[in-house]
Amino acid sequence: MPEFTYTARTLTGEDVAGTITAGSKRETLAMLAEKSLYPVRVECRQPARAGRQGGSKKTKRVKAQVVAMNLTQLADLLQNGVPLLSSLDILAQQATHAGLRQILVDVRDQVAEGTALDHAMARHPQVFGELTVSMVRAGSEGAFLEDALKRTSDFLELQEELKGRMVSAMAYPAFLAVAGFCVTVFLIVFFVPKFAELFDRLEQQGGGLPIATVALLGLSDGLSRYGVFLLAGAAGAIAWVRRWAATERARMLIDRWKLKIPVAGKIFLGFAVSRFCRVLGTLLKNGVPLLRALEISSESAGNRVLAQAIRASAENISSGETLSRPLANCGLIPRPVMAMISVAEESNNLDEVLINVADGIDRNNSRHLDIMVRLAEPALLLVMGGIILFVLVALLLPVFEMSATMG
């Protein structure tokens, strides 16, 4: 039987920690309730078995639509009275993705041994993200697992829809960027050297070359000689950056930088605030206590800077503050959103207002994204035109000067 470590709060507000041996996480929560303890965090101490760890084997990427469909099917099975283990068996048997089938079998085996469903899913972060794990954890603790699974499926489908819109909107600007880069490299590497002999004769005649032409010839010569090494160095740098970006410290820095990007930073922050509000509203609507709901929704925000600010705000809430005041002090949530949260607290309909706020933020983000994409296209055209114009001017300027001298 597994052991569970817990951190709980007494009726007097003191935090206590300890371990309990129980058959499941729900049994642990029931035992804590009998002791008049409010659970803040409960985790299974069962060690991960070799070969079962999510990162021990590489699994092919599973599309979010497939994960969402399986979560919906699991919710339907549970809602119709099928036991959890049998439901996971059914999903594993009908899974068409080999990697997902293997993961579902592993999740089923872990649940059969007493591991909570959210902990079993958390061992496969390449398939079940932070949002999914947090919502399943809340649903398991609050006895609304079926609803949590369906809402998580809706969240995943909404995110994929937004991602698909972003990819389709950025397809043309990306094509322009790639085409412009290829044309520029072709001109510099293959076209510019054909003028080298002419420029050498002009320089020998004592006329000299313009600075733009000298710079262009140097760039062409450097790319011709060291282009392969530059490509190898760029590939190595990309590989190093990807490994570095996987660390926790790097993720915090990247999330902080994302919020500081002009124009795009507001969109990134909007998506994070929207996820936080939607998840928090869903949890409160299903009766999850505010402190626990804040902890889960902060993990689901998708931005570690915002999550850290929310957790810091939760400390003030536990001491008797309302939700709106400490959240406003973090400085990341927009003032109109904070105003609506403050009014909702007074009118006691915070859960509904938070979901409406999330819908409004998503609509606003979509408009800003459309505007940013429309501005990106002419900006890329101007950059491409400027680069090609520089190449042409650098090539033709010596010829014009020579013609003016001869005239």
N, C-alpha and C positions, 0 to 999 in steps of 0.2 A: 504494500500500500504506500503511495507516495506521500512525501512530506511537503507541507506548504508553509512558506514564511509569510508573515503578515505584519503590516503596520496599521494600527487601528487607533481610534480616538475614543476616549472615555466620555461619560456624561458630563464630567467637569472640564472637558476640553484638553486633557493631557493625551499625548501620543505615547502609545506602548507598542512594543514589537515582540515577536516570538515565533514559534513554529507549532504547527498542528499536524498530526497524522490523520488523514481522512481519505475517503474513497474518491472524492471529486472536489472541484472548487466550490460547487454549490453546497456540498456538505460542510465545507470549511466555513462558508459564509453563515450557514445556519448555526454552527457551533459558536461563532463569534456573536451572533445575535442573541443567543441564549445567555452569553456573558455580559450583555448590554454594552457591546463594543461596536463602534461604527467603523467598518473597514475602509481604509484609505488605499491600501495596496495589498494584493494577495498574489503570490507567485509560487509556482511549483518548483521544488528543489530537485526534481528528478533529473539526473544528468542526461544530456543528449547521447543517444547510442551511436556507435560508429556506423557510418554509412547512412544515418538518418538525418544528419544535419543538412539544413537547406543549402549551405554553401559547399558541401563536400563533393557534390556532383554537379556538373554543369548541365542545365536543362535548357532545351530550346525555348525561345521566348513564346509565351502564351498570350494571345491577343486579349485585350481587356473585354471585348465583346463576348469571347468564349467564357472568361471568368464570370462575367455578369450573368450569362445564361445559366451556368452551373449553380450560381448562388440563388437565382430565381427558382430553379428546379428543386434545390435543397429546401428552400422555404416552402414550396408547394407540398413536398413530401412530408415535412414535419407538420404542416398545418392540417394535413389529412390523416394524422395519427401514426405515420410510419416512424419507428424508432430511429434515433440519430445514427447508430451503427449500420442499420439496414439501409438507411438513406445514402450514407457514404458509400456503401457497397454498390448500390444501384448506380450512382453517379460514376464510380470507377469503372464499372463494367461497360457502360454505354459511352464513355469518353472516347472520342476519335483521335485526340492528340495524345501520342504515346507518353510524352513527358508529363502531361497533366494527369494521365491515368496513374502513372507511378507515384506522383505526389498525393493524389487522392487516396491511394492504397496506404501510403505512409501515414497520412493524417488519420485514416480509419484505425490503423494499428495503434497509434499513439493514444487516441481517444479510448480504445478498448483497454488500454493499460492504466487508465485513470487520469491521463493528461487532459486538461481543459481544451476545448475546441480552439479557442483563440491562441493558446500557446502552441498547439500543433500546427496551426496555420502560420504563426510567426516564424517558424523554422524554415519557411519557404518564402522569403521576402521577394524573390524574383517573380512570384505569381500573386501572392497575397500581400498587398501593400499596407502601409501604416493605417490608412483609412479603413480598409476591410477588417484588419485585426482589431482596431479600436471599436468599431461598430459591433463586431461579433462579441467582443468582451463585454460591452455595455448591454447588449441583448441577452447574453447569458446571465449576467448579474441581475438584470432587471426583469427577467422572465418575459421578454418580448423578442426572442431570438428570430422568429419567423419574420416579424415586421422589420427588424434590423437588417436581415439578409436582403429583403426586397428593396429597402431604401438604399442599401449599399449598392445593389445592382443598378438602381436608378442613377445614383451618383456616378458610377463608373461609365454608364452609357452617356450621361450628360457630359462628362469630361472628354470622352472619346469624340463626341459630336463637336465640342469646342475645338479639340485638337485637330479634327479633320477639317473644320472650317479654316483654322489657322494655316494648316499645311496647304490646302487648296488655294488660299489667298496669297501665300508666299511663294507659290510655285513659279509664277511668272517673274517676280523680282529675282528669285534664285536663279532662274534660267538666264536672265539678263546678266547677273553677276558672273556666272560661270562662263557664258559666251564672251563677255567682255574681257575676262581674265585670259581665256584661251587666245582670243584675237591679239591681245596685247603681247603675250608671250611669243606668239608666232611672228609678229612684226619685229620684235626686238631680237629674237634668236636667229631667224632665217632671212628677214628682209633687210634689216639694218646693215649686216656685214657686206652686202652687195655694194654699198656706198663707201666702204672703208677705203678702197683704192683711190676713188675720186677725192675723198677728203685728205688722203695722204699727199696727193699731188698739190692740192690747194695749200696745204700747210707748208710744203716745201717751197712753194712760190713766195712764201713770206706773208701771206694774207692772214694767217691764223684762223682759228675756228671759234665760233660762238661758244659760250659756256654751256648752253643747252645741248649743243651737238657733242661736246666733249663728254658731258655726263651720260648722254645716251650711248655713245660708243663704249664708254667704260662699263655701263650696265650690260650691254650686249656681250662684250668680251667676258665679263664675269659669269654671266649665265651660261655661255657656251662652254667655258672651261670647268666651272664648278657646279653646274646645274644638277648633276646626279648627286653630288655630295649634299647640296642644299635640300633635295628631296628626301634623302636618307635622314638628314638631321631633322627635317620637319616631321617625318614619320616617327622618329624616336621621341621627339618632343611631345607629339600627340599622345603616344603610348604612356609617357611619364605623367602627363597631365591627367589622363584617365585614371591611372592608379592613384594619383594624389587626390583627385576629386572624390574617390571612394572613402576617404578617411573622414571621421566625424569633424575634426577641426576645419578641414577644407570645405565641408558642406556648410558649416556655419558661416565661413567667409564668403562662399559663393552666394548663399542666401542674402547676406548683407549687401554684397555688390549688386545683386539683382534689383534690390529696392532702390539703389542709387542711379540706375540707368535712366537717362532722360527719356521721357514719354513712356518707354516700356516698363520702367520701374513702377509706375502707378498701376499698370495693368497687372503686373505680377502681384503687387500688394492687394489689388482688388480680388483676384482669384483666391488668394490665401484667406482674406477676411470673409469672402463668400463661403468658402468651405467651413471655416470656423463657425460662422453664424448658422449655417444649415445644420451642421452636425449637433451643435449645442441646442438649437431649437428642437430637433428631433428627440434628443435625449431627455430634455425637460418635459416634452409632451408625453413621453412614455414613463414619467415618474422617477427618473434618475435624479438623485440629490445633486444640488448645484455644484458642490466642490468636486464630486466625482465626474459630473458632466463636463466641468471645465478642464479637468485633467485629460479626459479622453478627447475632447474636441481640440485641445491645444496640440495633441499628438497628430491629429488629422488635418491640421491647417496646411501642411505641405511646405511651410517655411519655418526654419528653426529660430529665426530672430523673433518672429511673431509668437511662436510657441513659448519661447523663454519669457517674453513680456507677459503673456497670459498667465503662466505659472507664478510669476512674481506678483501679479495682481491677485491671484487666488489666495495668497498668504494674507493680504489685507482683508479679503472677504471673510476669511475664517475668524478674523478678530472682530467682526460685527459690521463692516462696511457694506454698502450696497454694491451691486455689480458695476454700475455705470461709472462711479467715481474712480476706482483703481484702474479700470480699463482705459479711461480717458487720460490718466496720468502716464500711460506707456507711450503715448504720442504716435502710435502707428495706425489706430483705427480712426477713420475720418470723423469729423465733428458732426455732420448730419446723422451718421449712423449712431453715434453716441447719444445724440438728442432723442432719437427714436427709442433706443434702449432705455433711457432714463424715463421717458413717458410710459413705456410698456411696463416697467417695474411698478410704477404707481398705479396703473390700471390692472395689474395682475394678469396680463396676457403676453408675457415675455416670449413664450414658445412660438406663438403664431407670428408675432412681430419679427422675430429673428429669421424665420423662414421667408417672410415677405421681403425683409432686407436683403437676404441672399439672392432672391429672384431679381430685385432691383439692381444689385451690384453686377450680376451676370449680364443683364441687358446693357448697362452702362459700359461694361468691359467690351462687349461685342461692338458697340458703336465706336469706342476708342480704337479697337483693333482694326476695324474697317478703315478708319481715317489714317492710321499709321501705315497700313498697306498701300493705300492710295498715294500717300506722300512718298513712300519708298520707291515706287516705280519711276517717277520723274527724277528723283534724286540719283538713282543708279544710272539713268540715262545721261544725266549731266556729268557724273563721274567718268563714265565710259567715254563720253565725248571729249571731256577734258584730257584724258590720258592719250587718246588717239590724236587729238589736236597737238599735244606736246610732241609726240613722235613725228608727226608730219612737219611741224614747224622746225624741229631740230634737224630734220633731213633737208628741208628746202631752204632754210635761212642761209647756209653757206653759198648755195647756188645763186640766190638773189643778190648776195653781196658781191659775188664774182661778176655777175652780169652788170651790176651798177659800176664796178671798178673799170670793167672793159669799156662800158659806155662812156 
